């Protein structure tokens, strides 16, 4: 339990207060009359006041207090503002370290509770609601005043300027009148005593800190009534930039003042400092969380990278300088920089686990990729290798690093992990002809790319795309890469690697020299399953060679009706037929005419694969 900086012992002596009343001629609701019961008995019989009864009992555990006896005295009239059960629940929620009234467990705390309770009592008069005046100041038994408002009903304002509304008025008892109110009123002496533990809303907390005044002005300027959201919503975790942080932000972006910042931009920047939930500094761990900013592709929530290796740092730009400022609806961490809206490059730079990627992107002062991936007009999906991935990558084929990096980038879409299926997509890497290379995505067990690289951290959202961190560098693929990665080709791989067959894997992995590039017509598993018997030995070799054309990268746009291909590795040619619906069929060496191409242009660095629905048979007569 926290201690209090100050404590004012409650004045238990009941004060006689004189009221000057003005009676209204307007019709008033009939008063509620509780016969034969005093104020305490009435509270005990009212289920919505059970917390008040408990609070009176708890306060009376101190030898300095005897509130129940006093309020049961039928020789004195009282006016009591009785907080409802919900009002006490709200008060406990505002007190850091208090879970129930039982936490008022010392004489000091019980006397403090009595101070609060007697602030709700006027002695010597039984005042009904029609006797109150607008703006009237009334003196309580505690000694401090409450002000009266009749606008929109009867309400009372306490020392903190907070208002309690009467929800049930004029309950008349044997020794006075009770008005049920929806908030516990706090006198100044209790505010002083509770200054270390009395929580306010996030908005009120920001208003109370002079060094956050520009943040408050920004919240008022932005769209979405953010002061109200941060006062009533939540819980939230807010990374609150100081005035110096905002001044630096404005200067860096050539804004003379907040008025120069486009309102929608300002709104998204502010929301990028807010995270759902109450995350104390001890709850934060190194990793990604989503902010409330919807400046990501398709209005998705931006990611924030939290680094706790040396304090708390956000997106590599803002450090927490004052942590764990608790509010009734969350927590505020004060930071020394404004957290801008991050693009893909910003996120890569912020995460130390991607430093090798950043180094590769900028080697020899190259800005090609950083300029590209900072483009705000295009969305990207990036498979970003972690440092450990670069550490283990030996570049066995000696491929150009820029081409390898391009093979991790998909342009024109921001694909979340949830939107991925078993599918082929095109990267920015190209072959010698300028055709974009394919990536095979498999989501049967996590997300794997080209059968070798697994997504270790998914859905890092930037303003211009999404990053998926991967555990292996995705090298430029050969036709063998896709055959082994795609489970639809497992039967073909089994045939290619069966006993007695030539080393097809080595041949089809050749890149940059003859016999590459290859055009492979790859039968899917169902095609092999449809065979009455899978051939073996030299016959199987001839069949497999009949599916490969060397020395050419023949893509679907190269095909035309009646086209005869160059000779396959087996020696026979293939003839193509295209109908009015652009469906392509193949006539194989033995004259079969019903072989359909069911997927085209799986583009490798050393050739292209087209998936077909039947195994092709060469001319057996030659």
BABADREN-558953 format. One record per residue (C-alpha): residue in three letters; x, y, z. Coordinates in pm, whole numbers, plus 50000, padded with zeros to 5 digits. Example, Ala and Ser with C-alpha at 12.3 -4.5 7.8 and 13.67 -1.06 7.14 Angstrom:
<sites>
ALA512304955050780 SER513674989450714 
</sites>
This chain:
<sites>
UNK500005000050000 UNK501375034249910 UNK501825061150175 UNK500385096050144 UNK502345128150129 UNK499955146250359 UNK496945137950568 UNK494355160250723 UNK492525144251015 UNK488775146350950 UNK486645169451150 UNK484095146451302 UNK482315173551498 UNK479085179751308 UNK478715215651193 UNK475415233751190 UNK474985249850850 UNK472485276850764 UNK470845275550424 UNK468895302450246 UNK466325285150033 UNK464085296149752 UNK461085274249689 UNK459945268049333 UNK456335268349226 UNK457085243048952 UNK455645208348986 UNK458125185649164 UNK458155147649176 UNK456725133449493 UNK459395127149758 UNK460265091749862 UNK459315087750228 UNK460935060550437 UNK458855057650752 UNK460475048951088 UNK463995044950937 UNK466865068750996 UNK469535076550735 UNK471755046950824 UNK468825022550832 UNK467645036050497 UNK471095030750346 UNK471234995550488 UNK467884987650327 UNK468915001749985 UNK470874976849774 UNK472505003849560 UNK474045019249874 UNK475694988050017 UNK479175001749940 UNK478345033750131 UNK477325012950434 UNK480594993450407 UNK482575025850378 UNK480935039850693 UNK481775007850879 UNK485365008150754 UNK485855044550857 UNK484455036751202 UNK487195010651256 UNK489335040751354 UNK488795051551712 UNK488605087451583 UNK485325081351400 UNK481745072151490 UNK479915080551171 UNK477195053951191 UNK476155064751540 UNK476145101451438 UNK474025095851126 UNK471615074351326 UNK470895103051569 UNK467225111851514 UNK467505144151714 UNK469495160851433 UNK468455165851070 UNK470975157650797 UNK471205161450423 UNK473275132850279 UNK474645129649928 UNK474915091849906 UNK477345077849640 UNK476035046849468 UNK477875013649454 UNK479085022349103 UNK480435055349233 UNK482575037149491 UNK483745012649224 UNK484875041949010 UNK486715057249306 UNK488585025049379 UNK489545022349011 UNK491115056849040 UNK493155048049349 UNK496415031149255 UNK496915001349485 UNK493325000149615 UNK491244970549505 UNK488444972949765 UNK487374992450072 UNK489294966750277 UNK492484983850156 UNK491655012750389 UNK493334991250651 UNK495115015950878 UNK493865042651114 UNK495345069350886 UNK493495055750584 UNK490265050850778 UNK490415086850897 UNK490985097450536 UNK487925077450432 UNK485925095650702 UNK487145128850560 UNK485715119050221 UNK482445106250365 UNK481755137150580 UNK482245158250267 UNK478895143350160 UNK476965154350472 UNK475315186850576 UNK474125188650936 UNK471185206951088 UNK468885207950786 UNK467035183750562 UNK467275199650217 UNK465105187149933 UNK466055192849572 UNK463485220249514 UNK465125241249787 UNK468505243249611 UNK469615273549412 UNK471785275549100 UNK475385284349195 UNK474705279749566 UNK477705270849784 UNK477035247350072 UNK479345239050361 UNK479725202550453 UNK480415185850784 UNK483985179950661 UNK484405217650649 UNK484865223950278 UNK482245236250032 UNK480355220949740 UNK478755241549462 UNK475275234549327 UNK474185233248963 UNK470595229348846 UNK471415227948473 UNK470055195648331 UNK469195182448677 UNK470765186149019 UNK474525181849052 UNK477305190749294 UNK480905200549208 UNK483785191349439 UNK487235206149506 UNK488685189049197 UNK486055204948975 UNK484385171548911 UNK480625168748909 UNK478335143349076 UNK474775141548946 UNK471755132749157 UNK470215100749022 UNK467545096549293 UNK466465127449488 UNK464525134749803 UNK464515101949995 UNK463035114150321 UNK463935095750642 UNK463275100251013 UNK466315122951049 UNK466855139150711 UNK466975136650335 UNK469145114250116 UNK470045121849755 UNK471755093249568 UNK474615105749346 UNK476725089049076 UNK480195099649191 UNK482215101349512 UNK483045137849583 UNK486625145649695 UNK487545175249919 UNK490855193649873 UNK492365178650187 UNK491785143750048 UNK493105154149706 UNK496305165449875 UNK496585133350076 UNK495915111549771 UNK498095130649527 UNK500445100949482 UNK497715075449419 UNK494645093149283 UNK494555085448911 UNK493055108148648 UNK492255100648285 UNK495055100648029 UNK493805133747893 UNK493695149848238 UNK497135136048318 UNK498535151948002 UNK496845184948085 UNK498395184448431 UNK501975181348297 UNK503245215048165 UNK505855198147944 UNK503065180747749 UNK501165212547657 UNK501915209947284 UNK500685173847290 UNK497435186347444 UNK497125213047175 UNK497765186546909 UNK495065164047052 UNK492605192747040 UNK493565200546678 UNK493385164846544 UNK490355146946408 UNK488355121846608 UNK487915141146935 UNK491065124947075 UNK490865142747414 UNK487505126147474 UNK488755092547347 UNK491765093547579 UNK489595105147867 UNK486805079747842 UNK488115050847630 UNK490765024947680 UNK492645011847849 UNK495485026747645 UNK499245029247660 UNK500365063647541 UNK503915073447446 UNK503645110847510 UNK506165134047335 UNK507425163947531 UNK507235199847411 UNK510895197947301 UNK510065166547103 UNK507255184246920 UNK509385214846852 UNK512055192646696 UNK509415174246491 UNK507975206546356 UNK511415220346268 UNK512545188046098 UNK509435187945879 UNK509525225245799 UNK506335233145993 UNK506225266946164 UNK503545255146406 UNK500955228046461 UNK498595247846240 UNK500825240045940 UNK500585202245986 UNK497785186945774 UNK495135176246021 UNK494895140445892 UNK498685136545911 UNK498705150746264 UNK495885127146361 UNK497725096446233 UNK500985107246399 UNK499225111246733 UNK497465077646699 UNK500855062146628 UNK501735069946990 UNK498785050147130 UNK498605012547190 UNK495644992947321 UNK495924979447676 UNK497804990047988 UNK501484982047927 UNK503714992248214 UNK507444994148142 UNK507844960348311 UNK505284945548070 UNK507064957547758 UNK509404933747578 UNK511464936947264 UNK509184931246967 UNK506354946246768 UNK503004960146880 UNK500264976946678 UNK499495013646727 UNK496075029146672 UNK497285046846359 UNK495575033946046 UNK498135048945808 UNK499165014445684 UNK498064999245352 UNK494304994345330 UNK493905013845657 UNK495814987545852 UNK497324996046190 UNK500985005946186 UNK503534985746382 UNK505764999646654 UNK509104982946731 UNK509734982847105 UNK513364977547205 UNK513964971447577 UNK517644962047558 UNK518714995147714 UNK515665012147858 UNK512635015047631 UNK513035027647274 UNK510305029847009 UNK510995026546636 UNK514615035446699 UNK513765072346738 UNK512035078247073 UNK513265069447420 UNK511065067447727 UNK512305093447974 UNK509545090248235 UNK507785056648254 UNK504675043148419 UNK502605074448476 UNK499435056248563 UNK496005068748461 UNK492535056148539 UNK492285043148182 UNK495845032248112 UNK499405044348143 UNK501505072247995 UNK505215069247912 UNK506815102947835 UNK509195101447535 UNK511835125047400 UNK510905123647030 UNK507795123346817 UNK507285089046662 UNK506725095646293 UNK504855073446051 UNK507405046545953 UNK507955033745602 UNK509625000345527 UNK513145014645546 UNK512395031345880 UNK511314997946026 UNK514344979845886 UNK516685005846036 UNK514915005046373 UNK515254967546427 UNK518834957246518 UNK518014921846404 UNK517784935546049 UNK521074954746052 UNK522724930645806 UNK519864936445563 UNK520244973945599 UNK523984970345541 UNK523364949945226 UNK520794975045099 UNK523195004345144 UNK526574988445069 UNK528975011544881 UNK526555040044955 UNK523975024244727 UNK520565040844771 UNK518685021944499 UNK516775000044740 UNK516335025545018 UNK514885050144768 UNK512655023144622 UNK511395010444955 UNK510725045845078 UNK508355051844787 UNK505005062644927 UNK503135056944601 UNK503615019144584 UNK502874991444832 UNK505464964344891 UNK505684930745062 UNK509184924145192 UNK510604891145312 UNK513414905345524 UNK516264881745622 UNK517364883945983 UNK521014888846074 UNK521334851646143 UNK520084844745788 UNK522794866245634 UNK525354851145869 UNK524724816145735 UNK524294825545367 UNK527304815445156 UNK525914825444811 UNK526854791744660 UNK526044801744302 UNK527834835144322 UNK524674854044234 UNK524594891844227 UNK523674905744569 UNK521314931944425 UNK519454904844236 UNK519194884144554 UNK517844914144747 UNK515324920844468 UNK514134885044509 UNK512844894044857 UNK510564921944732 UNK507044919444591 UNK505834951844437 UNK502284964544411 UNK500744946844710 UNK500974946445088 UNK500234910245175 UNK499544900845536 UNK500374865745651 UNK496644858745679 UNK496094867145313 UNK498774843045188 UNK497844809045049 UNK499804781944870 UNK500604803544573 UNK503144817744331 UNK503964854744328 UNK506524875244134 UNK509464892544297 UNK511374922444159 UNK514284899944060 UNK514524891343691 UNK516194865943465 UNK518404874343167 UNK515314881042953 UNK513864905643205 UNK511124881943325 UNK510294886143696 UNK511254856043906 UNK508614836644097 UNK508374829844470 UNK506454799344591 UNK504544805644913 UNK503474775645121 UNK501304780345431 UNK500754743745526 UNK502944748345835 UNK503654784745901 UNK504754805145601 UNK507624791745388 UNK509094807045075 UNK510664785744802 UNK510814756845043 UNK513844770645227 UNK512934802445414 UNK510444804945701 UNK508714836445826 UNK509924842146182 UNK508064875046249 UNK505034883446039 UNK503014914545959 UNK505294943646043 UNK503144971545902 UNK504665002845750 UNK503015031545564 UNK504025016645228 UNK503864979345287 UNK504384949645511 UNK507564932545626 UNK507844895645711 UNK511164887345877 UNK512564854145748 UNK515194830445884 UNK516974822645555 UNK518154843545261 UNK516014835544955 UNK518564828344682 UNK517724831044312 UNK515664799944232 UNK516404773343974 UNK513724751243821 UNK514774724844076 UNK513974749544357 UNK510314751044257 UNK510024713944180 UNK511174705444532 UNK509324733944706 UNK505894727944555 UNK504264696044693 UNK502234693644371 UNK505464682344199 UNK506544656244455 UNK505884627244215 UNK507974644243947 UNK510804649444195 UNK510544613044294 UNK510894602743928 UNK513784626343862 UNK515724613144160 UNK514794576444131 UNK517484550144117 UNK519164545943782 UNK518274580743652 UNK520844606243535 UNK521694634643772 UNK518764656043665 UNK519094677943974 UNK522604689143881 UNK521674694843518 UNK518524714843594 UNK520344735243856 UNK522754748843597 UNK522554786543567 UNK524314811543344 UNK525624785843099 UNK524434758642861 UNK522294738142866 UNK520354764943061 UNK517944781543035 UNK515314754243048 UNK511634752842972 UNK510084725243180 UNK506584711443136 UNK506084696543482 UNK503384670143539 UNK501544674543868 UNK501034645444107 UNK497624636743961 UNK499244632543620 UNK501584605843754 UNK498744589943949 UNK496754586143626 UNK499434564143469 UNK498654527143476 UNK502304521743557 UNK505184546043609 UNK507984535943373 UNK511514529643491 UNK515034528143359 UNK515754541643011 UNK512054545242932 UNK511564568143232 UNK514664587743132 UNK513224592942784 UNK509844603442927 UNK511424628543166 UNK513684642942895 UNK510584647442679 UNK509354673742931 UNK512434696142907 UNK513554720342636 UNK517044734242681 UNK518504766742555 UNK515294786642579 UNK513084803542837 UNK509714798942664 UNK507004818142855 UNK503284817142789 UNK503404848742575 UNK505774830542340 UNK503194803442265 UNK500904805041964 UNK498434782141796 UNK500284756841583 UNK503694765441726 UNK506204736841709 UNK508794737741983 UNK512494731941955 UNK513444695942027 UNK513134683942384 UNK516114668042556 UNK514634634942441 UNK514634646442076 UNK510954649841988 UNK509214683141943 UNK505964695542100 UNK503104712241916 UNK500854738142087 UNK497174744642025 UNK495304775242161 UNK491494776842144 UNK489224807242138 UNK489264808842520 UNK493074809542519 UNK493334775142675 UNK496614758942576 UNK496984721942501 UNK500054702742392 UNK500494675042136 UNK503334653242262 UNK505744631842066 UNK503374602142056 UNK500464622941928 UNK498454627242249 UNK496354658842206 UNK494704663442547 UNK497624675542755 UNK496594708042924 UNK498754735343072 UNK497164742843408 UNK499684768243546 UNK502064789443345 UNK505234809443394 UNK506694797243721 UNK509834816943651 UNK513214805643780 UNK516544822743725 UNK517614794843487 UNK514334787443317 UNK510574785143345 UNK508114758243455 UNK504614752443318 UNK502484727643515 UNK500634702043300 UNK497844677543382 UNK499224646543204 UNK502574629643162 UNK503794634242803 UNK504964603542610 UNK507634606142339 UNK507424589342001 UNK508174553142087 UNK508724543641724 UNK512014562441703 
</sites>
